[in-house]
Amino acid sequence: MDEDDFTTGFTAAKGDDVLAQLAKTDLDPLSIDELNERVAALKAEITRCEAHRDNASSHRLAAEALFGNKKS
């Protein structure tokens, strides 16, 4: 099972909740190795999301420092 196998069928189409589909996936047919690969892929995606969030936060803080905090 590679990353492409894991993501097949989980597109972010309009009205399609990828996380809900992921949570409903039957894990019973997966071997221990496949489960380990799935966990590794999920951890990698979490790391990617956290890095993106941190980068966005840094950009926001830089903009606020430059232009001031515009929150009302």
N, C-alpha and C positions, 0 to 999 in steps of 0.2 A: 504494500500500500504506500504510494507516494503522495506528495502534497496535491497533485492534480486529481487523484482519486478522491481525496478528502473533500475538495472544493466542488467537484462536479455536482451540478444540480442545486447548488446554493448560490444562485445569482441574486443580486439586490434589485430585482425588478420591482416596478411600482406595485404596491399592495402585497409584496412578498416579504414576510418577516424571516430573514435568514436565521436569526438566533432562535426563534421559535421552532423552525424546522430542524435546526441542529439539536435542540433539546429533545425533540421527539424521535430522533434517530435510534433505531433498535441496535443496541450494543451487543446483544447476545451472540450474533453470528461472528463477531470479531475475535480473533485470537489474541493472546496476551501481547504478542509482538505488535499486532495491529493497534491494540489499545495504547501501547506505549508510544507508537508513532503518532497516534491521534493526540495524545496528551502533549507530546513534544510540539506538534504543529499548533495546538491551541496556545501553549505557553509562548511560542514564537510570535503568534498573532497578538497576544496580550502585550508582549514586549514592544512590538511594532506600534500598537495603539498608544501605549504609554509614552513612547518616544515622540509620536506625533502630537499628543496632548501637551507634553512638556515643551516641545518646539513652539506650538501655538501659544502657549502661556508666555513663553519668553518674548515672542513677537508682540503680544498684547502689552506686556509690561514695558517693553521698549517704546511702543507707541504712546502709552500713557505717560511715560517719563518725558517724551518729546513734546506731546501735545496736551498733556494734562488728562486727568481722569474725567471723562464726560458722563459718568453715571449720574442719574438724577433721582 
